[in-house]
């Protein structure tokens, strides 16, 4: 099993450009999450999904959109990138049970100039 | 609301000496607590979790944490640090909101000196 994978690993964007980050998991997990990690702030939840076809806002959703068309994939989109979105983005997934343990991808480092 | 506070942003120890990373939590309900570790330029890995069973929780790589309700603490310890323990450690609490997500502390960077 590959677990949780993220594409791409690195990306540099200019202000105003758009891009999509892809997260894929092969563990048949129901729940998937997108976080951003900034220095000294831990991880903050952007959006999440509790199943195929569903999405919901997290703590810091502004400037991002998501889609979950297939159970194994969770896409994070930036329609018009801003320097404040420079961050490391992590995807995670978990089962629908009570353990709440999340499995994380390796991260995508995004720089917006 | 649930939250965690990591009391030290940086901790430096010598190899072979004990490690103590401090975490206090706030939760309206019986908490589920976790410690995750992030090695440089890597994703996050679960070290251990507390889910209201034993108050002393053993994790991977010799780490353990003790849940103390009276002190609202969940400190992470290891008897003897190894160079490979150098990483960032996150104390995490389960969110009881509809998000069914995790709330992360700000992290503690552990440095291990030879």
Contacts between the chains, C-beta under 8 A, distances in Angstrom:
chain1	res1	chain2	res2	distance
A	4	B	43	7.7
A	31	B	100	6.7
A	33	B	101	6.1
A	35	B	104	7.9
A	40	B	9	6.9
A	40	B	106	5.6
A	40	B	107	7.4
A	41	B	106	6.0
A	42	B	90	6.0
A	42	B	104	3.5
A	42	B	105	5.5
A	42	B	106	4.8
A	42	B	107	5.5
A	43	B	44	7.7
A	43	B	90	7.2
A	43	B	102	7.9
A	43	B	104	4.4
A	44	B	104	7.5
A	45	B	99	6.6
A	45	B	101	5.1
A	45	B	102	7.9
A	48	B	99	6.0
A	48	B	100	7.8
A	48	B	101	5.9
A	50	B	100	6.9
A	56	B	98	7.6
A	56	B	99	7.0
A	58	B	99	6.2
A	58	B	101	6.7
A	90	B	43	6.5
A	90	B	44	6.9
A	92	B	44	7.9
A	98	B	51	7.7
A	99	B	49	7.5
A	99	B	51	7.2
A	100	B	32	5.5
A	100	B	34	7.7
A	100	B	49	7.8
A	100	B	51	7.8
A	100	B	94	4.8
A	100	B	100	7.6
A	100	B	102	6.9
A	101	B	34	7.3
A	101	B	46	5.7
A	101	B	49	6.2
A	102	B	46	7.9
A	102	B	102	6.2
A	104	B	36	7.9
A	104	B	43	4.3
A	104	B	44	4.2
A	104	B	45	7.5
A	105	B	43	5.7
A	106	B	42	6.5
A	106	B	43	4.4
A	107	B	41	8.0
A	107	B	42	7.8
A	107	B	43	5.7
